[in-house]
């Protein structure tokens, strides 16, 4: 099944996995320790993240090591940019108004 980056970030558990991988790659067991769910449930989320291409998974012996692939997240940043600009403009207008008071 083909998935996109927005499916990856749609679920709070998957966002948590991505956050856990920010500092360094981790194996699935280590990731599972961060969540109140079974290892199998975490593995399903890992599979979805891999299908969305936001993480890669390499097998090292008996372990599966998950690594964040941040370049794929650029799609989210690109999509959010117009909203960021809108809010910055509104805050600038508010700042100007407050300075006049």
MMTF fields as JSON, N, C-alpha, C and O atoms, coordinates in Angstrom:
{
  "mmtfVersion": "1.0.0",
  "mmtfProducer": "UNKNOWN",
  "numBonds": 403,
  "numAtoms": 404,
  "numGroups": 101,
  "numChains": 1,
  "numModels": 1,
  "chainsPerModel": [1],
  "groupsPerChain": [101],
  "chainIdList": ["A"],
  "bondAtomList": [4, 2, 8, 6, 12, 10, 16, 14, 20, 18, 24, 22, 28, 26, 32, 30, 36, 34, 40, 38, 44, 42, 48, 46, 52, 50, 56, 54, 60, 58, 64, 62, 68, 66, 72, 70, 76, 74, 80, 78, 84, 82, 88, 86, 92, 90, 96, 94, 100, 98, 104, 102, 108, 106, 112, 110, 116, 114, 120, 118, 124, 122, 128, 126, 132, 130, 136, 134, 140, 138, 144, 142, 148, 146, 152, 150, 156, 154, 160, 158, 164, 162, 168, 166, 172, 170, 176, 174, 180, 178, 184, 182, 188, 186, 192, 190, 196, 194, 200, 198, 204, 202, 208, 206, 212, 210, 216, 214, 220, 218, 224, 222, 228, 226, 232, 230, 236, 234, 240, 238, 244, 242, 248, 246, 252, 250, 256, 254, 260, 258, 264, 262, 268, 266, 272, 270, 276, 274, 280, 278, 284, 282, 288, 286, 292, 290, 296, 294, 300, 298, 304, 302, 308, 306, 312, 310, 316, 314, 320, 318, 324, 322, 328, 326, 332, 330, 336, 334, 340, 338, 344, 342, 348, 346, 352, 350, 356, 354, 360, 358, 364, 362, 368, 366, 372, 370, 376, 374, 380, 378, 384, 382, 388, 386, 392, 390, 396, 394, 400, 398],
  "bondOrderList": [1, 1, 1, 1, 1, 1, 1, 1, 1, 1, 1, 1, 1, 1, 1, 1, 1, 1, 1, 1, 1, 1, 1, 1, 1, 1, 1, 1, 1, 1, 1, 1, 1, 1, 1, 1, 1, 1, 1, 1, 1, 1, 1, 1, 1, 1, 1, 1, 1, 1, 1, 1, 1, 1, 1, 1, 1, 1, 1, 1, 1, 1, 1, 1, 1, 1, 1, 1, 1, 1, 1, 1, 1, 1, 1, 1, 1, 1, 1, 1, 1, 1, 1, 1, 1, 1, 1, 1, 1, 1, 1, 1, 1, 1, 1, 1, 1, 1, 1, 1],
  "groupList": [{"groupName": "UNK", "atomNameList": ["N", "CA", "C", "O"], "elementList": ["N", "C", "C", "O"], "formalChargeList": [0, 0, 0, 0], "bondAtomList": [1, 0, 2, 1, 3, 2], "bondOrderList": [1, 1, 2], "singleLetterCode": "X", "chemCompType": "L-PEPTIDE LINKING"}],
  "groupTypeList": [0, 0, 0, 0, 0, 0, 0, 0, 0, 0, 0, 0, 0, 0, 0, 0, 0, 0, 0, 0, 0, 0, 0, 0, 0, 0, 0, 0, 0, 0, 0, 0, 0, 0, 0, 0, 0, 0, 0, 0, 0, 0, 0, 0, 0, 0, 0, 0, 0, 0, 0, 0, 0, 0, 0, 0, 0, 0, 0, 0, 0, 0, 0, 0, 0, 0, 0, 0, 0, 0, 0, 0, 0, 0, 0, 0, 0, 0, 0, 0, 0, 0, 0, 0, 0, 0, 0, 0, 0, 0, 0, 0, 0, 0, 0, 0, 0, 0, 0, 0, 0],
  "groupIdList": [1, 2, 3, 4, 5, 6, 7, 8, 9, 10, 11, 12, 13, 14, 15, 16, 17, 18, 19, 20, 21, 22, 23, 24, 25, 26, 27, 28, 29, 30, 31, 32, 33, 34, 35, 36, 37, 38, 39, 40, 41, 42, 43, 44, 45, 46, 47, 48, 49, 50, 51, 52, 53, 54, 55, 56, 57, 58, 59, 60, 61, 62, 63, 64, 65, 66, 67, 68, 69, 70, 71, 72, 73, 74, 75, 76, 77, 78, 79, 80, 81, 82, 83, 84, 85, 86, 87, 88, 89, 90, 91, 92, 93, 94, 95, 96, 97, 98, 99, 100, 101],
  "secStructList": [7, 7, 7, 7, 2, 2, 2, 2, 2, 6, 1, 2, 2, 2, 2, 2, 2, 2, 2, 2, 6, 1, 1, 1, 7, 3, 3, 2, 2, 2, 2, 2, 6, 6, 1, 1, 1, 7, 2, 2, 2, 2, 2, 2, 2, 2, 2, 2, 2, 2, 2, 6, 6, 1, 3, 3, 3, 3, 3, 3, 6, 6, 3, 3, 3, 3, 3, 3, 7, 4, 4, 4, 4, 2, 2, 2, 2, 2, 2, 2, 2, 2, 2, 2, 2, 2, 2, 2, 2, 2, 2, 2, 2, 2, 2, 2, 2, 2, 2, 2, 7],
  "xCoordList": [0.842, 0.0, 0.889, 1.88, 0.523, 1.272, 0.714, -0.497, 1.58, 1.16, 1.94, 2.984, 1.416, 2.15, 2.532, 2.11, 3.327, 3.876, 2.779, 2.961, 1.657, 0.58, -0.084, -0.582, -0.098, -0.585, 0.375, -0.043, 1.647, 2.643, 2.407, 2.499, 2.105, 1.968, 0.534, 0.275, -0.394, -1.802, -2.072, -3.065, -1.218, -1.45, -0.482, 0.711, -0.967, -0.085, 1.034, 2.136, 0.77, 1.825, 2.934, 4.114, 2.564, 3.585, 4.38, 5.59, 3.703, 4.436, 5.404, 6.516, 4.984, 5.86, 7.072, 8.178, 6.872, 7.989, 8.964, 10.177, 8.44, 9.311, 10.112, 11.305, 9.46, 10.157, 11.245, 12.331, 10.953, 11.938, 13.157, 14.248, 12.975, 14.082, 14.875, 15.844, 14.482, 15.182, 16.658, 17.509, 16.963, 18.34, 19.225, 20.378, 18.679, 19.49, 18.585, 17.439, 19.092, 18.329, 18.07, 18.864, 16.962, 16.61, 16.01, 15.435, 16.154, 15.505, 14.041, 13.645, 13.258, 11.815, 11.514, 10.58, 12.281, 12.047, 12.232, 11.445, 13.264, 13.506, 12.368, 11.921, 11.907, 10.774, 9.532, 8.795, 9.299, 8.101, 8.074, 6.998, 9.242, 9.308, 8.699, 8.303, 8.619, 8.099, 6.565, 5.986, 5.914, 4.471, 3.766, 4.329, 2.537, 1.727, 0.938, -0.29, 1.684, 1.071, 2.05, 3.209, 1.58, 2.431, 3.506, 3.391, 4.536, 5.59, 5.015, 5.436, 4.061, 3.443, 2.701, 2.742, 2.027, 1.324, 2.319, 2.088, 3.419, 4.463, 5.051, 5.319, 5.251, 5.78, 4.867, 5.346, 3.564, 2.619, 2.796, 2.793, 2.949, 3.189, 4.519, 4.616, 5.528, 6.83, 6.679, 7.264, 5.901, 5.677, 5.026, 5.422, 4.038, 3.37, 4.352, 4.376, 5.159, 6.16, 7.159, 7.594, 7.513, 8.434, 7.764, 8.398, 6.502, 5.768, 5.623, 5.562, 5.568, 5.477, 6.851, 6.951, 7.895, 9.286, 9.823, 10.745, 9.26, 9.804, 10.813, 11.537, 10.852, 11.914, 12.405, 11.71, 13.616, 14.123, 14.356, 14.609, 14.268, 14.459, 15.483, 15.31, 16.549, 17.608, 17.676, 17.573, 17.848, 17.972, 19.446, 20.297, 19.733, 21.083, 20.985, 20.575, 21.359, 21.193, 19.716, 18.956, 19.315, 17.904, 17.121, 15.908, 17.812, 17.153, 16.809, 17.477, 15.75, 15.375, 15.64, 15.002, 16.587, 16.989, 16.245, 16.288, 15.567, 14.774, 15.555, 16.108, 15.591, 16.304, 15.368, 14.682, 15.346, 14.531, 15.086, 16.301, 14.206, 14.567, 13.939, 12.869, 14.603, 13.973, 13.659, 12.787, 14.344, 14.095, 12.651, 12.113, 12.027, 10.629, 9.688, 8.622, 10.094, 9.271, 9.22, 8.4, 10.075, 10.056, 8.698, 8.29, 8.003, 6.663, 5.711, 4.875, 5.838, 4.986, 5.34, 4.459, 6.631, 7.089, 6.594, 6.115, 6.711, 6.26, 4.75, 4.295, 3.991, 2.544, 2.168, 1.21, 2.923, 2.613, 3.045, 2.536, 3.966, 4.546, 3.502, 3.626, 2.488, 1.493, 0.761, 0.422, 0.524, -0.139, 0.782, 0.342, 2.049, 3.043, 3.093, 3.095, 3.134, 3.177, 1.922, 2.001, 0.775, -0.476, -0.429, -0.768, -0.001, 0.026, 1.078, 0.854, 2.211, 3.227, 2.689, 2.928, 1.965, 1.365, 0.353, 0.328, -0.463, -1.463, -0.806, -1.257, 0.252, 0.954, 1.653, 1.714, 2.176, 2.779, 1.728, 1.996, 0.535, -0.552, -0.954, -1.208, -1.01, -1.339, -0.258, -0.56, 0.99, 2.109, 2.019, 2.216, 1.722, 1.571, 0.431, 0.56, -0.675, -1.815, -1.461, -1.816, -0.769, -0.394, 0.586, 0.55, 1.446, 2.399, 1.684, 2.149, 0.557, -0.211, -0.982, -1.349, -1.228, -2.021, -1.251, -1.784],
  "yCoordList": [-1.181, 0.0, 1.247, 1.32, 2.196, 3.435, 4.43, 4.638, 5.028, 5.97, 7.269, 7.303, 8.346, 9.601, 10.066, 9.486, 11.111, 11.59, 12.066, 12.017, 12.52, 12.995, 11.843, 12.035, 10.662, 9.488, 9.152, 8.67, 9.405, 9.124, 9.974, 9.479, 11.25, 12.145, 12.258, 13.001, 11.538, 11.618, 10.964, 11.287, 10.065, 9.303, 9.752, 9.896, 9.977, 10.426, 9.437, 9.854, 8.154, 7.169, 7.285, 7.237, 7.436, 7.569, 8.866, 8.889, 9.942, 11.184, 10.969, 11.497, 10.197, 9.888, 9.075, 9.308, 8.129, 7.329, 8.231, 8.117, 9.124, 10.051, 10.915, 11.137, 11.402, 12.214, 11.403, 11.917, 10.139, 9.28, 9.021, 8.763, 9.088, 8.823, 10.08, 10.0, 11.231, 12.473, 12.437, 12.885, 11.905, 11.932, 10.868, 11.128, 9.665, 8.561, 7.409, 7.323, 6.523, 5.328, 4.448, 4.426, 3.736, 2.851, 1.568, 1.551, 0.487, -0.749, -0.73, 0.082, -1.62, -1.632, -1.876, -1.282, -2.732, -2.993, -1.73, -1.46, -0.964, 0.288, 1.273, 1.957, 1.344, 2.221, 1.794, 2.637, 0.49, -0.03, 0.341, 0.46, 0.525, 0.896, 2.272, 2.566, 3.108, 4.47, 4.537, 5.59, 3.42, 3.448, 2.375, 1.317, 2.66, 1.718, 0.841, 0.89, 0.038, -0.887, -2.024, -1.96, -3.047, -4.209, -3.879, -2.922, -4.693, -4.554, -4.74, -4.07, -5.642, -5.893, -4.654, -4.344, -3.953, -2.727, -1.659, -0.964, -1.532, -0.574, -0.979, -0.123, -2.273, -2.758, -2.385, -2.073, -2.415, -2.014, -0.53, -0.151, 0.301, 1.726, 1.937, 2.779, 1.177, 1.263, 0.9, 1.548, -0.128, -0.541, 0.586, 0.849, 1.241, 2.35, 3.494, 4.074, 3.82, 4.879, 4.533, 5.401, 3.266, 2.814, 2.928, 3.362, 2.545, 2.661, 4.12, 4.417, 5.02, 6.457, 7.054, 8.223, 6.263, 6.655, 7.733, 8.461, 7.846, 8.796, 8.14, 8.824, 6.805, 6.079, 4.959, 4.517, 4.524, 3.318, 2.286, 2.635, 1.026, -0.062, -1.024, -1.563, -1.225, -2.151, -3.282, -3.055, -4.478, -5.632, -5.817, -5.936, -5.838, -6.099, -7.289, -7.153, -8.44, -9.658, -9.927, -10.052, -10.014, -10.257, -8.968, -8.999, -7.847, -6.571, -5.825, -5.964, -5.031, -4.128, -2.711, -2.24, -2.031, -0.687, 0.337, 0.291, 1.254, 2.29, 3.6, 4.012, 4.244, 5.507, 6.52, 6.211, 7.725, 8.803, 9.229, 9.337, 9.468, 9.977, 11.366, 11.51, 12.391, 13.713, 14.409, 15.278, 14.051, 14.741, 14.564, 15.443, 13.467, 13.233, 14.208, 14.547, 14.651, 15.581, 16.958, 17.791, 17.207, 18.487, 18.727, 19.875, 17.664, 17.807, 18.481, 19.293, 18.143, 18.74, 20.216, 21.072, 20.5, 21.883, 22.725, 23.843, 22.19, 22.905, 23.17, 24.253, 22.191, 22.354, 23.383, 24.136, 23.414, 24.32, 25.763, 26.675, 25.986, 27.314, 28.414, 29.467, 28.237, 29.309, 29.649, 30.808, 28.649, 28.89, 29.661, 30.552, 29.31, 30.017, 31.485, 32.366, 31.745, 33.123, 33.891, 35.057, 33.242, 33.889, 34.296, 35.428, 33.362, 33.661, 34.705, 35.542, 34.677, 35.702, 37.076, 38.054, 37.149, 38.413, 38.903, 40.087, 38.011, 38.403, 38.856, 39.817, 38.173, 38.584, 39.925, 40.734, 40.164, 41.467, 42.57, 43.641, 42.311, 43.29, 43.542, 44.681, 42.481, 42.623, 43.419, 44.282, 43.131, 43.855, 45.347, 46.188, 45.671, 47.072, 47.741, 48.883, 47.033, 47.572, 47.831, 48.873, 46.894, 47.051, 48.2, 48.869, 48.434, 49.549, 50.892, 51.873, 50.94, 52.183, 52.507, 53.661, 51.511, 51.733, 52.412, 52.665],
  "zCoordList": [0.0, 0.0, 0.0, 0.726, -0.806, -0.886, 0.129, 0.2, 0.895, 1.929, 1.765, 1.114, 2.369, 2.304, 3.706, 4.707, 3.756, 5.013, 5.967, 7.184, 5.443, 6.307, 7.057, 8.166, 6.471, 7.198, 8.335, 9.388, 8.12, 9.155, 10.391, 11.514, 10.192, 11.338, 11.848, 12.795, 11.242, 11.64, 12.991, 13.644, 13.413, 14.638, 15.738, 15.473, 16.971, 18.047, 18.381, 18.738, 18.271, 18.541, 17.505, 17.85, 16.248, 15.204, 15.379, 15.15, 15.783, 16.061, 17.219, 17.211, 18.208, 19.338, 18.917, 19.404, 18.02, 17.505, 16.759, 16.937, 15.927, 15.197, 16.164, 15.959, 17.218, 18.217, 18.917, 19.187, 19.21, 19.877, 18.998, 19.506, 17.694, 16.765, 16.407, 15.652, 16.934, 16.602, 16.983, 16.216, 18.164, 18.658, 18.038, 17.695, 17.896, 17.379, 16.946, 17.387, 16.087, 15.71, 16.939, 17.88, 16.912, 18.028, 17.476, 16.388, 18.25, 17.83, 18.27, 19.106, 17.706, 17.955, 19.428, 19.966, 20.091, 21.513, 22.345, 23.252, 22.041, 22.762, 22.513, 23.434, 21.282, 20.975, 21.745, 22.257, 21.828, 22.494, 23.975, 24.561, 24.583, 25.999, 26.261, 27.389, 25.241, 25.386, 25.359, 25.622, 25.043, 24.821, 25.632, 25.912, 26.003, 26.766, 25.796, 25.74, 25.032, 24.077, 23.832, 24.239, 23.173, 22.92, 21.88, 21.114, 21.885, 20.886, 19.485, 18.542, 19.353, 18.051, 17.541, 16.351, 18.449, 18.056, 17.611, 16.622, 18.336, 17.945, 16.599, 15.756, 16.393, 15.111, 13.948, 12.858, 14.173, 13.125, 12.785, 11.613, 13.813, 13.569, 12.84, 11.948, 13.22, 12.546, 11.071, 10.203, 10.796, 9.405, 8.594, 7.458, 9.181, 8.489, 8.251, 7.165, 9.254, 9.092, 7.996, 7.24, 7.92, 6.87, 5.497, 4.535, 5.403, 4.138, 3.701, 2.508, 4.675, 4.38, 4.073, 3.702, 4.224, 3.941, 4.879, 4.513, 6.084, 7.049, 7.989, 8.712, 7.973, 8.67, 7.755, 6.839, 8.036, 7.385, 8.48, 9.633, 8.114, 9.074, 8.494, 7.401, 9.252, 8.85, 9.866, 11.071, 9.376, 10.26, 10.612, 9.73, 11.907, 12.414, 13.353, 14.506, 12.857, 13.646, 13.85, 12.89, 15.117, 15.427, 15.653, 15.858, 15.615, 15.884, 14.605, 13.581, 14.691, 13.602, 14.087, 15.029, 13.436, 13.834, 12.987, 11.757, 13.652, 12.975, 12.97, 13.989, 11.81, 11.64, 10.992, 10.018, 11.538, 10.981, 9.629, 9.458, 8.676, 7.345, 7.212, 6.62, 7.762, 7.88, 6.564, 6.526, 5.487, 4.214, 3.75, 3.077, 4.089, 3.708, 4.432, 3.919, 5.624, 6.389, 5.732, 6.117, 4.755, 4.039, 3.38, 3.207, 3.014, 2.431, 3.414, 3.019, 4.687, 5.713, 5.875, 5.945, 5.932, 6.076, 4.902, 5.091, 3.709, 2.511, 2.562, 2.196, 3.011, 3.093, 4.163, 3.99, 5.268, 6.37, 6.121, 6.773, 5.197, 4.98, 4.76, 5.385, 3.916, 3.757, 5.066, 5.305, 5.898, 7.176, 8.118, 8.845, 8.095, 8.906, 8.507, 9.366, 7.208, 6.723, 7.128, 7.515, 7.04, 7.433, 8.899, 9.244, 9.776, 11.203, 11.534, 12.408, 10.863, 11.104, 10.733, 11.442, 9.627, 9.202, 10.234, 10.569, 10.727, 11.733, 13.03, 13.652, 13.438, 14.656, 14.456, 15.381, 13.267, 12.968, 13.061, 13.605, 12.533, 12.61, 14.063, 14.456, 14.849, 16.265, 16.982, 17.806, 16.673, 17.272, 16.95, 17.827, 15.693, 15.284, 16.049, 16.49, 16.203, 16.931, 18.392, 18.942, 19.015, 20.423, 20.62, 21.653, 19.663, 19.764, 19.706, 20.288, 19.008, 18.888, 20.164, 20.39, 20.987, 22.206, 23.274, 24.355]
}
